[in-house]
Amino acid sequence: MRLGSGAFAASCVAIEVIGFAIFIRGFFPAPVRSSARTEHGVETPAPEPVAGASSNWTKLPSPLFSKVVIMLIDALRDDFVFGSKGVKYMPYTTYLVEKGASHSFVAEAKPPTVTMPRIKVDNNVTRHLDKVLKRGDWDVLILHYLGLDHIGHISGPHSPLIGHKLSEMDSILMKIHTSLLSKERETLSPSLLVLCGDHGMSESGSHGASSTEEVSTPLILISSAFERKPGAIRHPKHVQQTDLAATLAIGLGLPIPKDSVGSLLFPVIEGKPMREQLRFLHLNTLQLSKLLQENVPSYEKDPGFEQFKVAERLHGNWVRLHLEENHSDVLLGLGTKVLRQYLGALKTLSLALSTQVAHYDIYSMAVGTVMVLEVLTLFLLSTPHVLCRKAELDVPLLSPVFSLLFYLIFLVLSAIHVLVCTSSESSCYLCSLPWLAVGGVMVLVSALLCVIVSALIRMVIDGTLLKKSAAYPSSGWSEVDVLLLLGTVGHVLSLGASSFVEEEHQTWYFLVNTLCLALSQETCRSCFVGDDCEPQHHFHVEQGCVDILACTLKDSTSYSTPKPDRTRKGVSLSEAQGSCKWWTVLASPWLVLICCRLLRSLNQTGVQGAHRPDLSHWLTSSDHKVQLSGLAALSLAVIFMLVQKGCSLVSKAALALGLLGVFCYRAATGIVLFPWQPDNKGISKGIIEARFVYVFVLGILFTGTKDLLKAQVIATDFKTKTIGLWEIHSGLVLLAALLLRPHNLPVLAFSLLIQTIMTKFIWKPLRHDAAEITVMHYWFGQAFFYFQGNSNNIATIDISAGFVGLDAYMEVPAAFLTVFGTYVGPVLWASHLVHFLSSEESNGSALSRACFCYALICSVPVATYIVLVTSLRYHLFIWSVFSPKLLYEGMHLLITAALCAVFTATDQTRHTKV
């Protein structure tokens, strides 16, 4: 079965996405759960322990509170309440914390600090509050306010809007508390008001990682049942967010959830009699010990379980003395001892269950890893055939599928699957799938393995693994080739260290800067040394290649040469550069280097330098709105000048109006200003302005797609295809300008500028081949991913891009816009690669080979990283460093699959040009 190299690469990446999805489903495990489920009603609570007698207390304790109101403020950071902002903007809450009947804590959330955005705007929550508070037909009221989180994502934790929102929340809390107090006077039964946050907020206004600002949230319990505090405020004690579930269950007189890993907040019950305190603690400790027994095989040796058994035995002795009405000091001392024992056991058990988050699904991880590694092996084995021969592959697919080897492998894998699913104690994801789906996975694994074996046999027979090409010596490599090879391999190897993962942007900055220096050396040699020392970027067609990676970087196609030429050494710079002046060619790498250095100063990212001041923080401060407005306007003007040159007249007009609409949208939201606009003008969501831009984006994309389809039908209409591809690229640029924040518009402008410089003064004059150009585009795309402020930290994802132009949460558009806004750099550089290679009429196979190279250099780090995280799954930083990077790699792989599909659809090698 013959396939073009582009179609082959797209198919392989699609299979790799399936394998990665299976791996990631097994890698991110489900939390510890209790297997005990009651079929009829509520399970009978455990009785009170008694030594040598039976207790008369076999029911759940009475509720401590008649009503509970939970006021959850999304992204409420602890210092918003306990710090200076709380004193200034939340005076009533501060009064309750300092002098009121309340208990205050700092509740620590577990990373990743992410919640699903499925709750509506704040006014919809508050407008029904008065009616609900007056009614008495409810026991628990939950209010989730999302506005603070939204402000943080838009403008950060130091925005003036934060103070207004905190004041609004303080007034709402006062209204709720006043209403509850008035109800208590009628019912004579205390209520509980809980003020809490689901996660904090980073200094950039986002969340998702494990920094102190993101995991620290306030937890304030307010009730007349508590004793009033003295005047001085105490420093809040640190607890876990999971402790709230057990505390609320005890407070409402309900059974503690079986899957809860939290411990009761003791200050809530410290005013109760000793017997009730011990009863509450015994129920909580017993629930945690049962959960430990079901999830830890060696639970009997766990320190927390041993503490629990000691505490339970002492508790029984205390109850026996209590029932004997012994009120001596011995009873008081023993009760205090039991209390301390229970609290110690609770802390130890809760910590053990929190760290024993779950068991990895090794079976699913193994199957996914095998699929990804099979695809990578197939890529590497196919590289010599793709780059050293024609741009087509003879995939030995039909013969292995019907061969005895295929069926043998399939039967073995099926037997392993049955064995694993019937003998495993823990649930496996693959075991829960229907047999048809599992059979499809087994067929893929078996077919890939057979294709690999067939390819190896064919290569051995043909001698392509052993034959050395005398006409293609390794000494023909240029410095750029060596750099691209070593840089790609070095980046892959760096993923094994947590520090390099956290600071990956430094790796890409170094590689791009080094590439500029290597290109500068190459331009100098081409200009001053002469033809004898020039790098040989010319057409080679050989029957075999010594090294697979060598073929990846030394493409056999020189797309700017119309016919194969085995005798030419190269083309002089003066012949190649045409109208380009020699000094512009020499200066272009240094100009690119300067642009990259300027971009590094715009956004500090990573872990080590994220706290350092940068230009973006200066621009986004309210004092520099005029400077930000001017820079945004200048950047939009530069974007128009660089993009409009390849568009049709209609698309130029649409692009100009669309970029104007981008500035109007940001002005409507109050981020930038028109010269005639007052600074105190009211702001809006800018929905109309954003949708105005979307219309032009869709119009430009439609025009470009129409031209591209026309060129696909009429093979000779080459100019129409080129214009169509550029218009699609222009539409994506306009969408990027809308989604990027104003201080990041220079990133987009510099990206387009560097693409123009590299195209006109480096790639065309120096006649780099398609493989080199593909790797360079990939490098610059990765660098610009970090230039815009991204990192391998989930907290740097700008989810506000997913809501541009939307007045309500819509999952699919929001997800698409967020992903595109995050991966603007790689997508735009890949889009430019498609246009650049397609614009060379003389060589139609370059795009197909570029697709193969792009898929290969993306697959290598993905496959390597899967093996690394599997071996490092018990590493200290597995959840805070390696796991977020795994998610980024998965999304990048999915985007690569989409890009390869675009590469393949654009490729016109199947057409015969006349």
DRENLO-862758 format. One record per residue (C-alpha): x, y, z. Coordinates in steps of 0.2 Angstrom, whole numbers, plus 5000, padded with zeros to 4 digits. Layout:
// DRENLO-862758
XYZ;...
// end
This chain:
// DRENLO-862758
500050005000;500850164994;500550325004;501250505002;502450545016;501250675022;499750565023;500850435032;501450555045;499650615048;499050445050;500450395062;500150555073;498350515074;498750345081;499950425093;498650535099;497550375103;499050295112;499450455122;497650475127;497650295134;499250325143;498650485151;497050405157;498050275166;499350405173;498150525181;497350405193;495650415202;495650465220;495550335234;493750275236;492850165248;492150005241;490749995254;489150045248;487450045257;486049975247;484550025258;484550185267;485950255278;487250135286;487050115305;488450215313;489750125324;489350115342;490350205355;491750095361;491650025379;492849915388;491849765395;490149835393;488949905379;488550085376;486850155375;487450285362;487250195345;486550335335;487350485326;487550635337;486250775336;486650915323;487651065330;486851185318;485051205311;485551295295;487251305286;487651435273;489151415262;489851565253;491151515241;492051655233;493051585218;494951625219;494851705236;496651715241;496951715260;497751885260;496251955252;495351925269;496751915282;497952045274;497852235271;496552215257;495352135270;495552275282;495252405269;493852325258;493052195270;492852285286;491352175292;492252015289;493752085298;492752125313;492051945314;493751875312;494551985325;493152005338;491651895332;491051725336;492051635323;493551525319;494751565306;495951455296;497051455280;496451305270;497651235258;497051165242;497951025233;498651055215;498151065202;497051215208;495851205194;493951215194;492651195180;491951365174;490151305174;489351435186;488451595180;488951785182;488751855202;487151955200;486251795196;486751725213;486351875223;484651935215;483651785223;484651795240;483351895250;481851785245;482851625250;483451695266;481651735271;481051565268;481351425281;481151275269;483051245267;484451175278;485951205267;486251355256;487751365244;488251525235;489651525222;490251695217;491351685201;491751875199;493351885208;494151745198;493551825182;494351995187;495951905192;496051825175;495751985166;496852105176;497752015190;497652025209;498152205210;496752275199;495652415206;494252305202;494752185216;494352305229;492652345223;492252155221;492852125239;491752265246;490252185237;490652015244;490852095262;489152175260;488352015255;489151915269;488452055281;486752035274;486751845276;487451845294;486151975299;484751875292;485451715301;485551805318;483751865316;483151685313;484151615328;483151735339;481551645333;482151465333;483451475347;484551365337;486251415330;486651425312;488351415303;489051535290;490551475280;491651595270;492851505259;493751495242;494051355231;495851405226;496951565227;497651675214;499451695207;500251865205;499751855186;497951825191;497851645186;497851485195;498151295193;499951265200;500551245218;501251415223;500751485240;499651615233;498751485223;498451355236;498051465251;496251505254;495351585269;494151475278;493051565291;491651475301;490451605309;489151545322;488351605338;488751435345;490651485346;491351595360;491851775356;493651805354;494751935363;495252095354;496852045346;496851935330;497651775331;498651705316;497551585307;497951395308;498351305292;497151165288;496751065273;495251105262;494650925263;494350945282;492851045278;491850895272;492050805289;491650965299;490050995289;489450815291;489750825310;488950995311;487350935302;487250775311;487550675295;488750525292;490450575286;490650535267;491550365265;492850445253;493250595263;495150605268;494950755279;494850775298;493650865309;494151045313;494251025332;493851205337;492051185331;491751055344;492851115358;491451195368;490451025369;490550905383;491950785384;490950635379;490250715363;491950775358;492650595360;491150525350;491350655336;493250615335;492950425336;491750425321;492950525310;494450415315;493450255312;492950315295;494750365290;495450195296;494150095286;494650195270;496450155274;496049975276;495249965259;496650055250;498250015258;498749825259;499849845274;498649955284;499049875301;500849935301;500250115297;500650235312;498950315311;498050155312;499050095327;498650265335;496850245331;496750065340;497650135355;496450285356;494950175354;495450065368;495750205379;494150285374;493250125379;494050135396;493450315398;491650275393;491650135406;492250255420;490950385413;489550255414;490050215432;489750395436;491550415441;491950605440;493650595448;495250685441;495650515434;494250525422;494650705417;496550655414;496050505404;494850605393;496150725389;497450595385;496150505373;495750675365;497550705361;497750525354;496250545343;496850705336;498550635332;497850485324;496750595313;498150695307;499250545303;497850455294;497250605284;499050635279;499350455274;497750445264;498150615255;499850555250;499050385245;498050475232;497850325221;498650175212;499250205194;498350105180;499950025175;499049915162;498350065152;500050165154;500950015146;499749995132;499850185128;501750185129;501850035117;500750125104;501750285105;503450195104;502850095090;502350245080;504050325084;504950175078;503950175062;504450355060;506250325062;506250175050;505350265037;506450415038;507750355025;506450315012;505550475014;507050595013;508250495003;507050434989;505350484983;504150564994;503050414995;503150255006;502650075002;501850035018;501749845021;500049845028;498949715019;500149565020;500449585039;498649605043;498249435036;499749345041;500049215054;501149335064;499749465065;498449345072;499649265084;500149435091;498249485092;497849325101;499249345114;498749525117;496949475120;497449335132;498449465142;497049575142;495849445149;497149395162;497449565168;495549615169;495049455178;496549455191;496849635194;496149695211;496149875206;495049935191;495849965175;495250095162;495449975147;494549835157;493049955158;492949985139;491849875127;492649735119;492449815102;493449965107;494849855116;494849745100;495249905090;496649945101;497349775100;497249775081;498149935080;499549875092;499749705082;499649795065;500949925070;502149785077;501949685061;502349835050;503849875060;504449695058;504149695039;505049865037;506549795047;506649635036;506449735020;507849855026;508949715030;508649635013;508849795003;510449835013;509950005018;510449985036;512249925031;512550015014;513650165016;513350305004;515050374998;514250514989;513450585005;514850595018;514550665035;515850805032;514550885020;513550945035;513551125038;513551205056;511751245055;511351055051;512451005066;511551135077;509851085072;510250895076;511150925093;509851055098;508350945095;509250795104;509850905118;508050975121;507350795122;508650745135;508350895146;506650845149;507250715162;507650855174;506350945184;507351115184;507451105165;505651075163;505251215174;506351335164;506151255147;505951425140;507751455143;508251305132;507251375118;507951545120;509651475119;509351375104;508551515094;509951635099;511251505094;510351475078;510451655073;512351655077;512551495066;511551585052;512651735053;514151635051;513351545036;512951715028;514751775030;515451625023;514251625008;514651815005;516551825008;517351655006;516651594990;515851434982;517151314988;516751335006;514851355004;513751235013;513051124999;511151154999;510751064983;509750924976;510350744981;509550584977;510350424985;509750244987;510150245006;510750345020;511950305034;511050395048;509150415050;509350585059;510550645046;509250615033;508050715043;509150865043;509850845026;508350845015;508650774997;507550914990;508151094986;506451164983;507151314974;508051204961;506951154946;507850994942;509050874950;510850914948;512150794956;513650894950;513351074956;514251114972;513051264976;512451434970;513351594975;512551714986;512551844973;511551734961;510351674975;509951834983;509251924967;508752094972;509352074990;510852184995;512252085002;512252195018;510452155022;510851965021;512251985033;511252095045;509651985045;510251855058;510851995070;509152085068;508251925072;509351905087;508952085093;507052045091;507251895102;508151985115;506852115116;505451985117;506351905132;506152065142;504252075139;503651925149;504651845163;504051665164;504551495172;504851475191;506551565194;506151725186;504251735186;504251855201;505551975193;504852145185;504652145167;503952255154;502252175153;501952215172;502452395169;501252415154;499752335162;499852445178;498452575178;499752715178;500352665161;498752645151;499252785139;500952695135;500052525133;498852605121;500152675110;501152515109;499552415105;499152535091;500952535084;500952345085;499252325076;499952445062;501552345060;500452185059;499452255045;500952315035;501752145036;500152045032;499252145019;500552125006;500051945001;498151975002;496852014989;496052194990;494452134999;495552035012;496552195014;495052295018;494352155030;496052145039;496152335042;494352345049;494752185059;496252255067;495352425071;494052315079;495352235090;495852405097;494052455099;493752295109;495152325121;494552505123;492852445127;493452335141;494452485148;496252405145;496752535131;496152715127;495752815112;496652985112;494953065114;494352945127;494352995146;495152875157;493652865169;492452805155;491352655159;491852485153;490952345146;491252165140;491552225122;490452085115;489852185100;491652235096;492352065097;491051985087;491352125074;493152055073;492551875072;491551925056;493051985047;494051835053;492851715046;492651815030;494551805027;494651625031;493251585020;494051685005;495651595008;494851425009;493851464993;495451504983;496351354990;494951234985;494951314968;496751284966;496551104971;495351084957;496351174944;498151114946;498851244935;498151394945;499751404956;499551594961;497751564967;498351434979;499751544986;498551694989;497351574997;498551505009;499151675014;497451735017;497151585028;498751635037;498051815038;496451765046;497351665059;498451815063;496851925065;496151805077;497751795087;497751985088;496051985095;496451845108;498151905114;498152035128;498652205122;500452195130;500752035120;500352115103;502152155100;502551975101;501351945086;502152095077;503952025080;503451855075;502851915058;504352025056;505551885060;504551775047;504751905034;506651935037;507051745037;506051715021;506751855011;508551865017;508951695024;507951545018;507851605000;509551674997;510451525006;509351394998;509051295014;508151135011;506351085017;506950985032;508051125039;506651255036;505451145045;506551125060;506851305061;504951345060;504751215074;506051305085;505351475082;503651415086;504151345102;505151495107;503651615103;502551495114;503651555129;503851735122;502051765125;502251725144;501751535143;502651405153;502451225159;501451285173;499551275171;499351445180;500051535165;498551485153;497551635149;495851565150;495051745147;495451715129;494051585129;492751705133;493151845121;491551885112;490451765123;489151825135;488951645142;490051495144;489951385129;491151235131;491751205113;492051385107;492851425124;494051275123;494551315105;494851495108;495851455124;496951325115;497251435100;497651585111;498951475121;499751395106;499751555094;501651535092;501751355085;500151375075;500651535066;502351475062;501651305055;500451405045;501851515038;502851355034;501451285024;501251445014;503151465012;503451285005;501851294994;502451454986;503951364978;503151304962;504651204956;504551074970;502851004975;503550864987;504350984999;502751005009;502450825010;504150795017;504050945029;502450865036;503450705040;504850805048;503650915058;502750755064;504450665068;505250815079;503550825088;503450635091;505250615098;504950725114;503250655117;503850475117;505350515127;504350605140;503050465142;504550345147;505250475158;503650515168;503350325170;505050305178;504850465188;503050435194;503550425212;504650585211;504350725223;503850845209;502850725199;501250815201;501850995202;503150995188;503150835177;501250815176;500750985170;502150965156;501350805151;499750885148;500551025138;501450885128;499750805125;498950955119;500450995108;500350825100;498450855097;498851015088;500250935078;498950805072;497850945066;499251035058;499850875049;498050855042;498151035035;499850995028;499150835019;497650925013;498651065006;499950954997;499650954978;500950824974;499650704967;499250834953;500150834937;500651014932;500651064914;
// end
